[in-house]
Amino acid sequence: MANKKQDNTNPRIADNKKAAYNYFFEERHEAGMVLEGWEVKALREGKVQLTDGYVMIRDGEMFIVGCQINPLKSASTHVNPDAIRTKKLLLHKEEIRRLTGKVEQKGYTLVPLNLHWKAGKVKCEIALAKGKAEHDKRDTIKDREGKREVERALKVHNR
Protein backbone atom coordinates (compact mmCIF):
# COMPACT_ATOMS: atom_id res chain seq x y z
CA MET A 1 0.00 0.00 0.00
CA ALA A 2 1.35 3.40 -0.99
CA ASN A 3 1.42 6.41 1.31
CA LYS A 4 -2.10 7.13 2.42
CA LYS A 5 -2.84 10.71 3.34
CA GLN A 6 -3.96 11.15 6.91
CA ASP A 7 -7.66 11.92 7.14
CA ASN A 8 -7.79 15.44 8.60
CA THR A 9 -11.51 15.84 9.16
CA ASN A 10 -10.72 18.59 11.68
CA PRO A 11 -7.86 20.73 10.41
CA ARG A 12 -7.81 22.79 13.64
CA ILE A 13 -5.05 21.87 16.07
CA ALA A 14 -5.49 24.50 18.78
CA ASP A 15 -7.40 27.75 19.36
CA ASN A 16 -6.53 30.78 21.47
CA LYS A 17 -9.96 31.51 22.93
CA LYS A 18 -8.53 34.01 25.39
CA ALA A 19 -7.45 36.30 22.53
CA ALA A 20 -11.03 37.11 21.47
CA TYR A 21 -11.80 38.13 25.06
CA ASN A 22 -8.73 40.38 25.43
CA TYR A 23 -8.42 41.95 21.97
CA PHE A 24 -10.27 43.50 19.02
CA PHE A 25 -8.97 42.00 15.76
CA GLU A 26 -8.11 44.40 12.94
CA GLU A 27 -6.50 42.06 10.37
CA ARG A 28 -5.86 38.33 10.12
CA HIS A 29 -2.90 36.65 8.42
CA GLU A 30 -1.86 33.06 7.87
CA ALA A 31 1.80 32.22 8.49
CA GLY A 32 3.80 29.04 8.11
CA MET A 33 5.78 27.71 11.08
CA VAL A 34 9.30 26.32 11.30
CA LEU A 35 8.98 23.20 13.47
CA GLU A 36 11.09 20.24 14.48
CA GLY A 37 9.93 16.67 13.89
CA TRP A 38 9.00 15.94 17.50
CA GLU A 39 6.87 19.11 17.54
CA VAL A 40 4.84 18.00 14.52
CA LYS A 41 4.21 14.61 16.15
CA ALA A 42 3.11 16.34 19.36
CA LEU A 43 0.78 18.62 17.37
CA ARG A 44 -0.87 15.57 15.78
CA GLU A 45 -1.68 14.42 19.32
CA GLY A 46 -2.96 17.88 20.32
CA LYS A 47 -0.23 18.59 22.91
CA VAL A 48 -0.17 22.37 22.37
CA GLN A 49 -1.25 25.45 24.31
CA LEU A 50 -1.55 28.91 22.70
CA THR A 51 -3.14 31.06 25.39
CA ASP A 52 0.09 32.66 26.64
CA GLY A 53 1.57 33.06 23.16
CA TYR A 54 2.38 36.29 21.38
CA VAL A 55 4.16 37.26 18.18
CA MET A 56 7.38 39.25 18.22
CA ILE A 57 9.14 40.94 15.30
CA ARG A 58 12.94 40.95 15.50
CA ASP A 59 15.42 41.84 12.71
CA GLY A 60 12.72 41.71 10.04
CA GLU A 61 11.59 38.21 11.06
CA MET A 62 8.53 37.07 13.02
CA PHE A 63 8.64 34.67 15.95
CA ILE A 64 5.97 33.14 18.13
CA VAL A 65 6.89 33.21 21.80
CA GLY A 66 5.09 31.40 24.62
CA CYS A 67 3.43 28.78 22.44
CA GLN A 68 3.94 25.61 24.43
CA ILE A 69 4.23 22.29 22.57
CA ASN A 70 4.62 19.47 25.07
CA PRO A 71 6.77 16.56 23.88
CA LEU A 72 5.32 13.07 23.71
CA LYS A 73 6.49 10.45 26.18
CA SER A 74 7.80 8.44 23.25
CA ALA A 75 10.09 11.26 22.02
CA SER A 76 13.45 10.15 20.69
CA THR A 77 16.34 9.89 23.17
CA HIS A 78 18.77 11.81 20.95
CA VAL A 79 16.53 14.89 20.82
CA ASN A 80 16.30 17.37 23.69
CA PRO A 81 12.77 18.75 23.36
CA ASP A 82 12.19 22.29 24.61
CA ALA A 83 8.45 22.83 25.14
CA ILE A 84 8.59 26.65 25.10
CA ARG A 85 11.08 27.11 22.27
CA THR A 86 10.67 30.29 20.19
CA LYS A 87 9.38 29.29 16.76
CA LYS A 88 9.90 31.23 13.55
CA LEU A 89 6.86 32.29 11.49
CA LEU A 90 7.05 32.49 7.72
CA LEU A 91 5.50 35.47 5.93
CA HIS A 92 6.43 37.57 2.90
CA LYS A 93 8.81 40.46 3.62
CA GLU A 94 6.27 43.06 2.50
CA GLU A 95 3.69 41.67 4.94
CA ILE A 96 6.23 41.70 7.77
CA ARG A 97 7.24 45.30 6.99
CA ARG A 98 3.62 46.44 6.86
CA LEU A 99 2.77 44.67 10.12
CA THR A 100 5.90 46.09 11.77
CA GLY A 101 4.72 49.61 10.95
CA LYS A 102 1.29 48.92 12.40
CA VAL A 103 2.61 47.22 15.56
CA GLU A 104 4.75 50.28 16.30
CA GLN A 105 1.55 52.33 16.49
CA LYS A 106 0.16 52.76 19.96
CA GLY A 107 -1.92 49.89 21.29
CA TYR A 108 -1.41 47.32 18.52
CA THR A 109 0.06 43.87 18.97
CA LEU A 110 0.22 40.56 17.10
CA VAL A 111 -1.44 37.56 18.71
CA PRO A 112 -1.72 33.94 17.54
CA LEU A 113 -5.35 32.88 17.05
CA ASN A 114 -5.06 29.23 16.09
CA LEU A 115 -2.89 26.49 14.66
CA HIS A 116 -4.30 24.42 11.81
CA TRP A 117 -3.31 22.00 9.05
CA LYS A 118 -3.27 23.16 5.44
CA ALA A 119 -2.03 20.85 2.70
CA GLY A 120 -0.07 18.78 5.21
CA LYS A 121 1.68 21.80 6.71
CA VAL A 122 1.11 23.51 10.05
CA LYS A 123 -0.11 27.09 9.72
CA CYS A 124 -0.59 29.73 12.40
CA GLU A 125 -3.32 32.31 12.04
CA ILE A 126 -2.16 35.59 13.57
CA ALA A 127 -4.10 38.80 14.06
CA LEU A 128 -3.18 42.44 14.32
CA ALA A 129 -5.06 43.29 17.48
CA LYS A 130 -5.83 46.20 19.76
CA GLY A 131 -6.31 45.58 23.49
CA LYS A 132 -9.78 45.83 24.99
CA ALA A 133 -10.54 48.08 27.93
CA GLU A 134 -12.16 46.60 31.03
CA HIS A 135 -15.65 47.86 30.09
CA ASP A 136 -15.31 46.23 26.65
CA LYS A 137 -14.54 42.92 28.33
CA ARG A 138 -17.64 43.29 30.49
CA ASP A 139 -19.70 43.95 27.34
CA THR A 140 -18.28 40.77 25.79
CA ILE A 141 -19.34 38.76 28.85
CA LYS A 142 -22.80 40.37 28.82
CA ASP A 143 -23.30 39.55 25.11
CA ARG A 144 -22.14 35.95 25.61
CA GLU A 145 -24.51 35.44 28.56
CA GLY A 146 -27.38 37.04 26.61
CA LYS A 147 -26.86 34.61 23.72
CA ARG A 148 -26.74 31.72 26.16
CA GLU A 149 -30.07 32.80 27.70
CA VAL A 150 -31.71 33.04 24.27
CA GLU A 151 -30.46 29.56 23.36
CA ARG A 152 -31.82 28.14 26.61
CA ALA A 153 -35.20 29.80 26.06
CA LEU A 154 -35.40 28.42 22.51
CA LYS A 155 -34.39 24.97 23.70
CA VAL A 156 -37.13 24.94 26.34
CA HIS A 157 -39.67 26.38 23.86
CA ASN A 158 -38.90 23.72 21.23
CA ARG A 159 -39.54 20.81 23.60
Backbone as CSV, one residue per row, in Angstrom:
resi,resn,N_x,N_y,N_z,CA_x,CA_y,CA_z,C_x,C_y,C_z
1,MET,0.835,-1.174,0.000,0.000,0.000,0.000,0.884,1.242,0.000
2,ALA,0.589,2.155,-0.881,1.352,3.397,-0.990,0.995,4.318,0.177
3,ASN,1.690,5.453,0.232,1.425,6.411,1.308,-0.019,6.869,1.256
4,LYS,-0.719,6.649,2.338,-2.096,7.133,2.425,-2.067,8.446,3.181
5,LYS,-2.746,9.436,2.649,-2.839,10.712,3.337,-3.658,10.534,4.603
6,GLN,-3.223,11.219,5.653,-3.956,11.145,6.911,-5.279,11.890,6.747
7,ASP,-6.341,11.307,7.245,-7.660,11.920,7.139,-7.774,13.040,8.166
8,ASN,-7.675,14.280,7.704,-7.787,15.435,8.595,-9.202,15.991,8.502
9,THR,-10.147,15.349,9.186,-11.510,15.843,9.157,-11.610,17.160,9.921
10,ASN,-10.767,17.334,10.946,-10.724,18.587,11.683,-9.329,19.184,11.525
11,PRO,-9.193,20.175,10.636,-7.863,20.731,10.413,-7.357,21.600,11.564
12,ARG,-8.224,21.959,12.512,-7.805,22.789,13.641,-6.995,21.968,14.627
13,ILE,-5.889,22.523,15.069,-5.052,21.872,16.067,-5.327,22.480,17.436
14,ALA,-5.275,23.813,17.511,-5.494,24.504,18.784,-6.034,25.898,18.509
15,ASP,-6.852,26.404,19.438,-7.402,27.754,19.358,-6.958,28.561,20.568
16,ASN,-6.827,29.866,20.375,-6.527,30.782,21.466,-7.817,31.530,21.784
17,LYS,-8.658,30.920,22.612,-9.964,31.507,22.929,-9.825,32.768,23.777
18,LYS,-8.764,32.862,24.527,-8.532,34.012,25.394,-8.283,35.285,24.578
19,ALA,-7.772,35.135,23.356,-7.453,36.299,22.530,-8.702,37.094,22.174
20,ALA,-9.792,36.418,21.848,-11.027,37.111,21.473,-11.604,37.885,22.653
21,TYR,-11.324,37.435,23.859,-11.796,38.126,25.057,-10.952,39.367,25.342
22,ASN,-9.653,39.293,25.073,-8.734,40.377,25.433,-8.469,41.390,24.331
23,TYR,-8.805,41.081,23.075,-8.420,41.946,21.969,-9.538,42.130,20.950
24,PHE,-9.496,43.275,20.241,-10.273,43.505,19.020,-9.345,43.160,17.866
25,PHE,-9.808,42.395,16.890,-8.969,41.999,15.763,-9.167,42.961,14.599
26,GLU,-8.080,43.501,14.089,-8.114,44.401,12.941,-7.908,43.618,11.641
27,GLU,-6.831,42.830,11.572,-6.501,42.057,10.373,-6.086,40.656,10.790
28,ARG,-6.309,39.702,9.888,-5.858,38.327,10.123,-4.910,37.917,9.010
29,HIS,-3.881,37.153,9.382,-2.905,36.651,8.417,-2.595,35.206,8.737
30,GLU,-2.243,34.456,7.696,-1.861,33.061,7.871,-0.361,32.942,7.627
31,ALA,0.350,32.352,8.584,1.800,32.217,8.487,2.193,30.759,8.652
32,GLY,3.235,30.367,7.927,3.799,29.039,8.111,4.646,29.022,9.380
33,MET,4.971,27.836,9.865,5.778,27.713,11.079,6.977,26.809,10.807
34,VAL,8.118,27.167,11.371,9.302,26.325,11.305,9.284,25.448,12.554
35,LEU,9.106,24.137,12.356,8.978,23.205,13.472,9.990,22.074,13.348
36,GLU,10.258,21.440,14.464,11.085,20.242,14.476,10.158,19.020,14.392
37,GLY,10.733,17.876,14.084,9.934,16.672,13.888,9.121,16.274,15.102
38,TRP,9.721,16.339,16.294,8.995,15.939,17.497,7.827,16.877,17.768
39,GLU,7.952,18.158,17.336,6.868,19.109,17.542,5.670,18.770,16.657
40,VAL,5.933,18.364,15.424,4.842,17.997,14.517,4.099,16.779,15.064
41,LYS,4.852,15.800,15.577,4.207,14.615,16.146,3.362,14.986,17.361
42,ALA,3.874,15.896,18.199,3.108,16.338,19.365,1.863,17.106,18.936
43,LEU,1.954,17.891,17.862,0.785,18.620,17.366,-0.296,17.664,16.873
44,ARG,0.106,16.565,16.241,-0.872,15.575,15.782,-1.652,14.997,16.957
45,GLU,-1.016,14.928,18.116,-1.676,14.418,19.320,-2.385,15.524,20.103
46,GLY,-2.267,16.774,19.661,-2.957,17.878,20.322,-2.272,18.372,21.584
47,LYS,-0.977,18.208,21.703,-0.232,18.594,22.908,0.302,20.016,22.770
48,VAL,-0.586,20.977,22.566,-0.167,22.367,22.366,-1.071,23.302,23.149
49,GLN,-0.496,24.441,23.568,-1.246,25.451,24.308,-0.840,26.823,23.775
50,LEU,-1.810,27.612,23.318,-1.546,28.913,22.697,-1.901,30.113,23.556
51,THR,-2.557,29.928,24.669,-3.139,31.057,25.394,-2.119,32.088,25.862
52,ASP,-0.907,31.700,26.178,0.094,32.660,26.639,1.000,33.130,25.511
53,GLY,0.710,32.739,24.289,1.575,33.059,23.164,1.373,34.468,22.636
54,TYR,2.442,35.018,22.078,2.379,36.292,21.383,3.413,36.275,20.268
55,VAL,3.269,37.203,19.327,4.157,37.260,18.176,5.080,38.459,18.336
56,MET,6.367,38.223,18.071,7.381,39.252,18.219,8.089,39.422,16.878
57,ILE,8.400,40.667,16.521,9.142,40.943,15.296,10.546,41.378,15.700
58,ARG,11.554,40.650,15.163,12.941,40.952,15.502,13.784,40.806,14.232
59,ASP,14.531,41.841,13.888,15.415,41.842,12.709,14.682,41.463,11.427
60,GLY,13.475,41.966,11.254,12.725,41.713,10.038,12.151,40.310,9.938
61,GLU,12.157,39.563,11.033,11.591,38.213,11.059,10.567,38.134,12.182
62,MET,9.587,37.236,12.015,8.534,37.073,13.020,8.740,35.769,13.770
63,PHE,8.503,35.837,15.083,8.643,34.670,15.946,7.434,34.585,16.851
64,ILE,7.038,33.354,17.152,5.971,33.139,18.126,6.629,32.713,19.429
65,VAL,6.299,33.431,20.492,6.888,33.205,21.804,5.780,32.776,22.759
66,GLY,6.058,31.825,23.613,5.094,31.404,24.621,4.125,30.339,24.154
67,CYS,4.251,29.880,22.944,3.430,28.778,22.441,4.070,27.486,22.947
68,GLN,3.367,26.788,23.780,3.936,25.606,24.432,3.498,24.333,23.717
69,ILE,4.489,23.598,23.189,4.234,22.295,22.569,4.902,21.257,23.452
70,ASN,4.097,20.463,24.141,4.620,19.472,25.074,5.065,18.221,24.322
71,PRO,6.287,17.747,24.589,6.770,16.559,23.879,6.016,15.304,24.305
72,LEU,5.938,14.355,23.400,5.316,13.071,23.709,6.241,12.259,24.602
73,LYS,5.679,11.328,25.329,6.489,10.448,26.183,7.429,9.593,25.345
74,SER,7.016,9.304,24.118,7.803,8.440,23.251,8.793,9.224,22.387
75,ALA,9.137,10.457,22.802,10.085,11.262,22.020,11.439,10.569,21.975
76,SER,12.154,10.795,20.905,13.447,10.149,20.694,14.436,10.531,21.797
77,THR,15.363,9.642,22.099,16.341,9.886,23.169,17.451,10.832,22.722
78,HIS,17.699,10.937,21.422,18.775,11.811,20.954,18.319,13.248,20.700
79,VAL,17.061,13.542,20.979,16.529,14.895,20.819,16.219,15.456,22.197
80,ASN,16.629,16.694,22.438,16.297,17.367,23.694,15.144,18.326,23.445
81,PRO,13.914,17.880,23.660,12.772,18.745,23.360,12.653,19.907,24.348
82,ASP,12.419,21.094,23.810,12.192,22.295,24.612,10.757,22.738,24.341
83,ALA,9.892,22.595,25.330,8.453,22.833,25.139,8.130,24.286,24.815
84,ILE,8.909,25.241,25.311,8.588,26.650,25.102,9.577,27.340,24.172
85,ARG,10.130,26.581,23.242,11.080,27.111,22.272,10.413,28.191,21.421
86,THR,11.167,29.256,21.097,10.673,30.293,20.193,10.676,29.739,18.772
87,LYS,9.526,29.856,18.098,9.383,29.292,16.759,9.256,30.408,15.732
88,LYS,9.922,30.229,14.605,9.895,31.234,13.549,8.624,31.097,12.724
89,LEU,8.032,32.250,12.370,6.864,32.291,11.493,7.299,32.752,10.110
90,LEU,6.676,32.202,9.096,7.053,32.487,7.721,5.983,33.331,7.037
91,LEU,6.357,34.551,6.675,5.496,35.468,5.927,6.346,36.177,4.877
92,HIS,5.701,36.784,3.892,6.427,37.569,2.902,7.006,38.824,3.555
93,LYS,8.140,39.300,3.040,8.811,40.463,3.625,7.922,41.697,3.625
94,GLU,7.146,41.886,2.551,6.270,43.058,2.496,5.222,43.006,3.614
95,GLU,4.679,41.811,3.861,3.692,41.668,4.936,4.331,41.968,6.294
96,ILE,5.539,41.458,6.494,6.231,41.695,7.770,6.502,43.183,7.946
97,ARG,6.967,43.855,6.893,7.240,45.303,6.987,5.974,46.083,7.306
98,ARG,4.886,45.740,6.632,3.622,46.443,6.861,3.125,46.216,8.292
99,LEU,3.207,44.964,8.751,2.772,44.668,10.118,3.682,45.330,11.150
100,THR,4.972,45.422,10.854,5.901,46.089,11.770,5.499,47.539,11.965
101,GLY,5.155,48.219,10.864,4.717,49.611,10.953,3.463,49.761,11.788
102,LYS,2.540,48.819,11.640,1.293,48.917,12.404,1.488,48.568,13.874
103,VAL,2.379,47.616,14.160,2.613,47.222,15.555,3.285,48.359,16.329
104,GLU,4.088,49.161,15.631,4.754,50.276,16.297,3.787,51.380,16.670
105,GLN,2.580,51.371,16.090,1.554,52.327,16.487,1.091,51.971,17.900
106,LYS,0.569,52.950,18.575,0.159,52.759,19.963,-1.004,51.771,20.088
107,GLY,-0.833,50.789,20.950,-1.922,49.890,21.291,-2.061,48.646,20.442
108,TYR,-1.281,48.497,19.376,-1.407,47.323,18.520,-0.394,46.254,18.894
109,THR,-0.813,45.006,18.727,0.060,43.869,18.968,-0.326,42.744,18.011
110,LEU,0.517,41.738,17.926,0.222,40.565,17.105,-0.006,39.381,18.029
111,VAL,-1.132,38.706,17.864,-1.440,37.556,18.706,-1.756,36.341,17.829
112,PRO,-1.349,35.147,18.270,-1.724,33.937,17.536,-3.168,33.564,17.864
113,LEU,-3.949,33.250,16.847,-5.350,32.879,17.055,-5.551,31.375,17.066
114,ASN,-4.909,30.680,16.122,-5.058,29.231,16.087,-3.922,28.602,15.302
115,LEU,-3.790,27.305,15.472,-2.895,26.485,14.662,-3.787,25.523,13.892
116,HIS,-3.488,25.325,12.616,-4.296,24.424,11.805,-3.437,23.781,10.724
117,TRP,-3.969,22.706,10.149,-3.309,22.000,9.050,-3.806,22.588,7.741
118,LYS,-2.886,22.738,6.788,-3.268,23.164,5.441,-2.300,22.489,4.477
119,ALA,-2.822,21.601,3.668,-2.029,20.846,2.697,-0.857,20.133,3.356
120,GLY,-1.101,19.547,4.523,-0.074,18.778,5.213,0.933,19.612,5.979
121,LYS,0.763,20.913,6.002,1.684,21.805,6.709,0.948,22.469,7.869
122,VAL,1.701,22.829,8.907,1.113,23.514,10.054,1.146,25.014,9.783
123,LYS,0.008,25.648,9.916,-0.105,27.087,9.716,-0.594,27.725,11.012
124,CYS,-0.174,28.960,11.225,-0.586,29.726,12.400,-1.345,30.948,11.911
125,GLU,-2.566,31.120,12.376,-3.324,32.314,12.037,-3.013,33.360,13.092
126,ILE,-2.493,34.510,12.646,-2.165,35.586,13.570,-3.060,36.780,13.267
127,ALA,-3.238,37.636,14.247,-4.096,38.798,14.062,-3.404,40.043,14.580
128,LEU,-3.574,41.125,13.847,-3.182,42.444,14.323,-4.315,42.876,15.237
129,ALA,-4.000,43.092,16.497,-5.058,43.291,17.481,-4.806,44.521,18.333
130,LYS,-5.885,45.060,18.848,-5.833,46.195,19.763,-6.472,45.743,21.068
131,GLY,-5.829,46.023,22.185,-6.314,45.579,23.489,-7.655,46.177,23.860
132,LYS,-8.471,45.377,24.527,-9.777,45.831,24.992,-9.633,46.477,26.362
133,ALA,-10.460,47.481,26.608,-10.543,48.082,27.930,-11.431,47.198,28.805
134,GLU,-11.408,47.435,30.086,-12.160,46.597,31.025,-13.664,46.623,30.734
135,HIS,-14.199,47.795,30.378,-15.645,47.861,30.093,-15.987,47.093,28.823
136,ASP,-15.071,47.032,27.857,-15.309,46.234,26.652,-15.370,44.752,26.987
137,LYS,-14.525,44.325,27.916,-14.535,42.919,28.332,-15.849,42.584,29.024
138,ARG,-16.350,43.523,29.819,-17.638,43.291,30.486,-18.761,43.195,29.453
139,ASP,-18.696,44.021,28.408,-19.695,43.950,27.337,-19.644,42.601,26.633
140,THR,-18.432,42.083,26.423,-18.278,40.771,25.788,-18.947,39.696,26.633
141,ILE,-18.732,39.740,27.937,-19.338,38.765,28.846,-20.859,38.888,28.815
142,LYS,-21.357,40.136,28.826,-22.802,40.371,28.818,-23.431,39.824,27.535
143,ASP,-22.790,40.060,26.390,-23.301,39.546,25.111,-23.316,38.017,25.104
144,ARG,-22.236,37.413,25.597,-22.141,35.950,25.615,-23.236,35.349,26.497
145,GLU,-23.459,35.946,27.665,-24.507,35.436,28.558,-25.889,35.658,27.976
146,GLY,-26.091,36.780,27.266,-27.377,37.038,26.612,-27.683,35.996,25.545
147,LYS,-26.670,35.647,24.749,-26.857,34.614,23.721,-27.172,33.271,24.352
148,ARG,-26.511,32.983,25.459,-26.741,31.721,26.158,-28.185,31.641,26.671
149,GLU,-28.700,32.756,27.202,-30.071,32.796,27.704,-31.077,32.577,26.564
150,VAL,-30.815,33.202,25.423,-31.708,33.044,24.270,-31.714,31.590,23.816
151,GLU,-30.534,30.967,23.760,-30.462,29.556,23.356,-31.213,28.653,24.328
152,ARG,-31.087,28.937,25.625,-31.815,28.140,26.613,-33.317,28.306,26.441
153,ALA,-33.766,29.551,26.220,-35.203,29.796,26.057,-35.737,29.084,24.815
154,LEU,-34.964,29.104,23.709,-35.395,28.422,22.508,-35.415,26.910,22.696
155,LYS,-34.453,26.398,23.448,-34.391,24.971,23.701,-35.608,24.506,24.506
156,VAL,-35.970,25.277,25.526,-37.135,24.944,26.343,-38.410,25.096,25.516
157,HIS,-38.478,26.131,24.679,-39.666,26.383,23.865,-39.865,25.288,22.807
158,ASN,-38.797,24.741,22.268,-38.897,23.718,21.227,-39.230,22.336,21.756
159,ARG,-39.223,22.136,23.040,-39.544,20.813,23.604,-40.984,20.487,23.539
